């Protein structure tokens, strides 16, 4: 089973909110997840509180071969979990 780290949409219309999840790559965006790894709220008024990540579990999943989607990769680079060249 190949695992991807994806964003799962949980917000309502015009108020997007997402959960960072580890999920089988063959599943759709909002399907059953293996583990929730954090959250992302792009409309939060304070930019420093938009992203909440479980760094330890994200590093574990990256260590066992999980691949982040492009959007998740940018969030992880901004948070300093993975390098710019990754």
Secondary structure, DSSP 8 states (H G I E B T S, - for coil): --EEEEEEE-SBTTB--EEEEEEETTS-TTS--SEEEEEE-TT-SSGGGSEEE-HHHHHHHHHTT-EE-HHHHHHHHHHTSS-TT-
